[in-house]
Amino acid sequence: MAALLLAVAAATAVPVAASQSGGVREFYEQQPRWSPCDFDAEVSCASIEVPLDYGNPGGRRISVAVSRQPATDPAARRGVLFSNPGGPGGSGLVTVNSGGATVSWPKDRFASTSLSRHYDLVGFDPRGVGRSTPLACEEPAVERPLTSRPSEADFAAVAEWARRSQAGCEQVSGDLVPHINTRDTARDMDVLRGVLGEEKISYVGYSYGTYLGAVYGTLFPEHLDRSVLDSAVPGDMDWRRTQMAGAVAARRNVEQWAAWTAGRYDLGTTRDEVLTVVAAVSGALPETPERFGSQRSRFDREVGYLATLRPDWDDLAELVRETRETGTFPSPVPPGEPVSGVVTGYVPVNQTVHCETEWPADLDVYRRDTARFSEEYPYGAGAATAMPDPCTFRTGPPKERATEPRRHGYLAGLVVQAEGDVQTEYSGGVEMARKLGHRLVTVADDGDHGQYARRGNTCVDDAVTRYLVDGTLPAADLTCPGKPRPDVP
């Protein structure tokens, strides 16, 4: 039945707009062959063709994998809902859950909501990802040092790893690399819209998916209906600035944890005393290099990550106490062999999309920032966010300039942002909401990344679902409580 519904939808596609005339028109008018997905028979899957280069639609073609689950209540159906899990490089078609089972990502993510009653849930693997035409890169044979306070030798090793990583992508997939970017993925989304026979789409994007949704709205405003951007990147997109902001946010979380910890544990009676103890514990740990970094580096990372999650603050206090008493930080599970050879999937696409914004070419810029972040922001991802990146060594400029999102021609939507998020720092969401004129839903005193239909936050889930189903926005910016801090006297 699902396959039949999809075939009917494709056969009754809306007319292609004049802006999609000429060489691109045929892509909008294609009728894919739908069949039950191998990972879920209730969901239908297909593969469509899109131009590798929209500037030359008569040239090479690549494929984009798409899935669709029809609305369970046809009488209440209001359209299609596209979604993207982020990354860049995340699969939006199919993923593996914590138990190792393969599941349909949109169906699984929105199972706790009523969205499947009102929308056809549409998932897709962006170009380069998963079951779409994959991007392949040669992984460098050299290791990337994982250190929170890198030495000059570490810096040089990271720079060499980054240089070889970029060269490995360009060597294996040089013809594909320039076309793995957000603008072309947004264009693919619009082809999907046309193939599905829809005048408009609604959209939920997480993390990098927020930028993808904002770019789609900028390029195709007449085809975007309701839009939710969860854990948003800044509207003025700069991948290096976004990464470094995460380290600053991690330090802020550690400071807030230290203020909460003061007086509750024997780590100090003030915030600054607790921070001094943490720094002393870190400084006493061995810096002998290991597969996942030295004990000191792994301790610094764990402090940043646990401080992000408020319910784990008591665990972090106990970890600091235990590490101080033993003078050692637990070793990780023995790793497998380092990854090498040609790889596809998340990492190559993530690395390539990052190159669509500007990166300094002068290594001294990275050297200065790395020294400062080693001293001031060592926790969580820390100084690694300031070090050379494969994009530092790209051989030419991006095919197109990164899009600065704007909203002109579609309705206001929602931006959801947690105050303590380190993957997409809070001010970026505020910036995106203001730039687009969207309502901002702040999740107070919470560090979780990706909130809607994921964390069990009733306040967030109700506000977003109400908007997507009924079109009702909050009267003003909304603040929802996050997960509580531990109940420790």
C-alpha positions in Angstrom: 0.0 0.0 0.0 2.8 2.4 0.9 4.5 1.8 -2.4 1.2 2.4 -4.3 0.6 5.7 -2.5 4.1 6.9 -3.4 3.8 5.9 -7.0 0.5 7.9 -7.2 2.2 10.9 -5.6 5.1 10.8 -8.1 2.7 10.5 -11.0 0.7 13.6 -10.0 3.7 15.8 -9.4 3.0 19.5 -9.4 4.3 21.5 -12.4 7.9 22.5 -12.3 8.4 26.3 -11.7 10.1 28.4 -14.3 13.2 28.6 -12.2 13.6 24.9 -12.6 13.1 24.9 -16.3 15.6 23.8 -18.9 18.2 21.2 -18.1 17.0 20.6 -14.5 13.3 20.1 -15.4 13.7 16.4 -16.2 15.1 15.7 -12.7 11.9 17.1 -11.1 9.7 15.0 -13.4 11.4 11.6 -12.9 9.2 8.9 -11.5 11.3 6.6 -9.2 10.6 3.0 -8.5 9.4 2.7 -4.9 9.7 -0.5 -3.0 9.6 -1.6 0.7 12.8 -0.6 2.4 15.1 -3.5 3.4 15.3 -2.0 6.9 11.6 -1.5 7.4 8.8 -2.9 5.2 6.4 -0.2 6.4 8.6 2.5 4.8 9.1 2.8 1.0 12.5 3.5 -0.4 13.8 4.7 -3.8 16.8 6.3 -5.5 16.5 9.5 -7.6 19.0 11.1 -9.9 20.3 14.6 -9.5 23.0 16.5 -11.3 26.5 16.4 -9.9 26.9 20.0 -10.9 23.7 22.1 -11.1 25.6 24.5 -13.3 26.0 21.7 -15.8 22.8 19.6 -15.5 23.6 17.7 -18.7 26.8 16.3 -17.2 27.4 13.5 -14.7 24.5 12.3 -12.6 24.6 11.0 -9.0 22.0 9.3 -6.9 20.2 10.4 -3.7 18.5 7.7 -1.6 15.1 8.7 -0.1 12.5 7.0 2.1 8.9 7.9 2.8 6.3 6.7 5.3 2.8 7.9 4.4 0.8 9.8 7.0 -1.2 7.3 9.1 -4.4 9.4 9.0 -5.0 10.5 5.4 -7.9 12.7 6.4 -5.6 14.7 8.8 -2.6 14.8 6.4 -1.1 18.2 5.9 1.9 17.4 3.7 5.5 16.1 3.9 8.0 16.5 6.6 11.7 16.4 5.6 14.4 16.0 8.3 18.1 15.9 8.7 20.1 14.6 11.7 23.1 16.8 11.3 26.8 16.1 10.9 27.5 17.1 8.2 27.6 13.5 7.1 24.7 12.0 9.1 22.4 9.6 7.4 18.8 10.8 7.3 17.6 7.6 5.7 18.6 4.8 7.9 20.7 4.5 11.1 21.6 1.9 13.7 20.2 2.3 17.2 22.0 1.6 20.5 21.0 -2.1 20.4 22.5 -2.6 17.0 19.2 -2.8 15.1 18.7 -1.0 11.8 15.8 1.5 12.0 14.2 4.2 9.8 15.6 7.4 11.2 12.6 9.8 10.8 10.2 7.1 11.8 12.3 6.2 14.9 13.0 9.8 15.9 9.4 11.0 15.7 7.7 7.9 17.1 6.9 9.7 20.4 5.0 12.5 18.6 1.8 12.7 16.5 3.8 13.9 13.4 3.4 10.6 11.6 -0.4 11.0 11.7 -0.3 14.3 9.9 2.8 14.1 7.7 4.5 11.8 5.3 7.8 11.4 7.0 10.6 11.8 4.4 14.2 10.9 5.1 17.2 11.0 2.7 20.9 10.4 2.6 22.5 13.7 1.5 24.8 13.5 -1.5 28.0 11.7 -0.5 26.4 9.9 2.4 25.3 6.3 3.0 23.1 4.9 0.2 23.5 8.0 -2.0 26.5 8.3 -4.2 29.3 8.0 -1.6 32.2 10.3 -1.2 35.4 8.3 -0.7 38.7 9.6 0.8 42.0 8.1 1.5 42.7 8.1 5.3 46.2 9.2 6.1 48.7 6.6 7.4 49.8 9.1 10.1 48.1 9.4 13.5 46.4 12.5 14.7 47.6 13.2 18.2 44.7 13.6 20.7 45.9 16.1 23.3 44.3 18.8 25.3 47.5 20.8 25.6 49.5 20.2 22.5 53.2 20.7 22.2 54.9 22.1 19.1 55.6 18.5 18.0 51.9 17.7 18.5 50.9 20.8 16.5 53.2 19.7 13.6 51.8 16.2 13.7 48.2 17.5 13.5 49.1 19.8 10.6 50.7 16.9 8.7 47.7 14.7 9.4 45.3 17.4 8.2 47.4 18.0 5.0 47.3 14.3 4.1 43.6 14.0 4.9 42.7 16.8 2.5 45.1 15.4 -0.2 43.5 12.0 0.3 40.1 13.3 -0.5 41.1 15.3 -3.5 43.2 12.4 -4.9 40.4 9.8 -4.6 37.3 12.0 -5.2 38.6 15.1 -6.8 35.6 15.3 -9.2 33.1 14.9 -6.4 34.6 17.0 -3.7 33.7 20.5 -5.0 30.0 19.4 -5.2 29.6 18.1 -1.6 28.3 21.2 0.0 25.2 22.6 1.6 23.8 24.6 -1.4 23.8 21.5 -3.6 22.2 19.4 -0.9 19.5 22.0 -0.6 19.0 21.8 -4.4 18.7 18.0 -4.1 16.0 18.5 -1.5 14.0 20.6 -3.9 14.3 18.0 -6.6 13.0 15.5 -4.0 10.1 17.8 -3.3 9.2 17.9 -7.0 9.5 14.2 -7.4 7.2 13.7 -4.4 4.6 15.9 -6.0 4.5 18.5 -3.3 4.3 22.3 -3.6 5.9 22.8 -0.2 7.8 20.9 2.5 8.0 21.3 6.2 11.3 20.6 7.9 13.0 19.6 11.1 16.8 19.8 11.2 19.2 19.1 14.0 22.7 20.6 14.5 24.2 21.0 11.0 20.7 20.2 9.7 19.6 23.6 10.9 22.0 25.3 8.5 20.8 23.0 5.7 17.2 24.0 6.4 18.0 27.7 6.6 19.8 27.5 3.3 16.9 25.6 1.7 14.6 28.4 2.9 16.9 31.0 1.5 17.2 29.4 -1.9 13.6 28.1 -2.2 11.4 30.2 0.1 8.3 29.6 -1.9 8.6 25.9 -1.2 9.2 25.9 2.5 6.2 25.7 4.9 7.0 25.1 8.6 10.5 25.0 9.8 12.1 23.8 13.1 15.9 24.3 13.7 17.0 22.4 16.7 20.5 23.1 18.2 21.3 25.6 15.5 24.7 26.8 14.2 25.2 30.5 13.8 23.4 32.3 11.0 26.6 33.8 9.8 28.2 30.4 9.2 31.9 29.9 9.9 32.9 26.3 10.6 36.1 27.2 12.4 34.4 29.8 14.6 31.6 27.4 15.4 34.0 24.6 16.5 36.1 27.0 18.7 32.9 28.4 20.3 32.3 24.8 21.6 35.5 24.9 23.6 34.5 28.2 25.1 31.1 26.8 26.0 32.7 23.8 27.6 34.8 26.0 29.9 31.7 27.9 30.9 30.0 24.6 31.8 33.0 23.6 33.9 32.8 26.9 35.7 29.1 26.5 36.4 29.7 22.9 37.7 32.5 24.2 39.9 30.2 26.8 41.5 27.6 24.0 42.1 30.2 21.6 43.5 31.7 24.2 45.9 30.8 23.2 49.5 29.1 20.0 48.4 32.3 18.0 48.0 35.7 18.3 49.5 37.0 20.0 46.4 36.8 23.5 47.7 34.3 26.0 49.1 34.3 28.4 46.2 34.1 28.1 42.4 37.7 29.3 42.0 39.0 26.8 44.6 37.3 23.9 42.8 38.7 25.1 39.5 42.2 25.2 41.0 41.8 21.6 42.3 40.7 20.4 38.9 43.7 22.1 37.2 46.0 20.6 39.8 44.6 17.1 39.3 45.0 17.5 35.5 48.5 18.7 35.8 49.6 15.8 38.0 48.5 13.2 35.4 50.9 11.5 33.0 51.2 13.0 29.6 52.6 9.8 28.0 50.9 9.5 24.5 48.3 6.7 24.2 45.9 5.7 21.4 43.1 8.0 22.8 45.4 10.6 24.2 47.4 10.8 27.4 45.7 10.4 30.8 45.8 14.1 31.2 44.2 14.8 27.9 41.5 12.2 28.5 40.8 13.6 31.9 40.4 17.1 30.4 38.0 15.8 27.8 35.9 14.0 30.3 35.7 17.0 32.6 34.3 19.1 29.7 31.8 16.4 28.6 30.4 15.6 32.0 30.1 19.3 32.9 27.8 19.7 29.9 25.3 17.2 31.3 23.7 18.6 34.4 22.4 15.3 35.8 26.0 14.0 35.7 27.5 16.7 37.8 27.7 14.5 40.9 29.5 11.8 38.8 32.0 14.5 37.7 32.7 15.5 41.3 33.3 11.9 42.2 35.6 11.4 39.2 37.7 14.4 40.2 38.0 13.1 43.8 38.9 9.6 42.7 41.5 10.8 40.2 43.0 13.1 42.8 43.3 10.2 45.3 44.7 7.6 42.9 46.8 9.9 40.7 45.6 8.0 37.6 42.8 8.2 35.1 41.2 5.0 33.9 42.4 3.6 30.6 39.9 3.2 27.8 38.9 -0.1 26.3 41.8 -1.4 24.2 41.3 0.0 20.7 41.2 -1.9 17.4 43.6 -1.1 14.5 43.7 2.5 13.4 41.5 3.3 10.4 43.4 3.4 7.1 42.8 3.0 3.4 39.9 4.4 1.4 36.9 5.2 3.6 33.4 6.5 2.9 30.5 7.8 5.1 30.4 10.4 7.8 34.0 11.5 8.1 34.8 12.3 4.5 31.5 14.3 4.0 31.9 16.1 7.4 35.5 17.1 6.4 34.5 18.2 2.9 31.4 20.3 3.9 33.5 22.1 6.5 35.6 23.5 3.6 32.7 25.5 2.2 33.6 28.4 4.6 36.8 30.3 4.9 39.8 28.8 6.8 43.1 30.7 7.5 46.0 29.5 5.4 48.7 30.9 7.8 49.7 28.2 10.3 50.8 30.9 12.7 47.1 31.8 13.2 46.4 28.3 14.3 49.5 28.2 16.4 48.5 31.3 18.4 45.0 30.1 18.8 46.1 26.7 19.9 48.4 28.1 22.6 45.6 30.3 23.9 43.0 27.5 24.0 45.5 25.1 25.6 45.7 27.6 28.5 42.2 28.9 28.7 39.9 26.3 27.2 41.4 22.8 27.6 38.2 21.0 28.5 36.0 18.9 26.2 37.1 19.3 22.6 39.4 22.1 23.8 42.5 23.1 21.9 41.7 20.6 19.1 39.1 23.1 17.9 41.8 25.7 17.2 44.3 23.4 15.5 44.9 23.0 11.7 42.1 21.3 9.8 42.0 19.5 6.5 40.3 22.6 5.1 43.5 24.5 5.9 45.1 22.7 3.0 42.4 22.8 0.4 43.9 23.5 -3.0 41.3 26.0 -4.2 38.4 28.1 -3.1 34.9 26.7 -2.6 32.8 26.3 -5.8 30.3 28.8 -4.3 30.4 31.0 -1.3 28.6 29.7 1.7 25.0 31.0 2.0 24.1 33.6 4.6 20.6 32.5 5.6 17.7 35.0 5.3 13.9 34.6 5.5 12.0 36.3 2.8 8.9 34.5 1.5 8.2 31.9 4.1 6.6 32.0 7.5 8.4 32.3 10.8 9.4 29.1 12.5 11.2 27.8 15.6 14.8 27.6 16.8 15.4 25.3 19.8 18.7 25.8 21.7 20.1 24.5 25.0 22.1 27.0 27.1 24.9 24.6 27.8 25.3 22.9 24.4 28.9 22.6 23.4 28.4 21.2 19.9 26.3 24.2 18.8 26.9 26.9 21.3 23.9 28.8 22.6 24.7 32.2 21.1 24.6 30.6 17.6 21.0 29.6 18.1 20.1 33.1 19.3 21.9 34.6 16.3 20.0 32.2 13.9 16.7 33.0 15.5 17.2 36.7 15.2 18.5 36.6 11.7 15.5 34.6 10.5 12.9 36.2 12.7 12.0 32.8 14.3 10.8 32.2 17.8 13.5 31.0 20.1 12.9 28.1 22.5 15.6 28.2 25.1 16.3 25.1 27.2 17.6 26.5 30.4 20.5 25.1 32.3 20.9 22.1 30.0 23.7 20.9 27.8 22.0 18.3 25.7 22.5 18.6 21.9 19.3 17.9 19.9 16.2 18.4 22.0 12.9 17.8 20.1 11.4 14.3 20.4 14.7 13.1 21.8 15.2 14.1 25.5 11.7 13.7 26.9 11.4 17.4 27.5 7.6 17.9 27.5 7.8 21.7 27.3 9.9 21.5 24.1 8.1 18.6 22.6 4.6 20.2 23.1 5.7 23.6 21.7 7.3 22.1 18.6 4.6 19.6 17.8 1.9 22.2 18.3 3.6 24.4 15.8 4.2 21.6 13.2 0.7 20.3 13.5 -1.5 23.4 14.1 0.8 26.1 13.0 0.7 27.8 16.4 3.9 29.6 17.4 4.6 30.6 21.0 3.4 34.1 21.6 6.9 35.1 22.4 10.3 33.5 22.9 9.9 30.6 25.2 12.1 29.2 28.0 11.8 25.5 29.0 13.5 24.0 32.0 16.2 21.5 31.3 17.1 18.3 33.0 17.6 19.0 36.8 21.0 19.1 38.6 21.6 16.3 41.0 19.8 16.5 44.3 22.9 16.7 46.5 22.7 18.9 49.6 
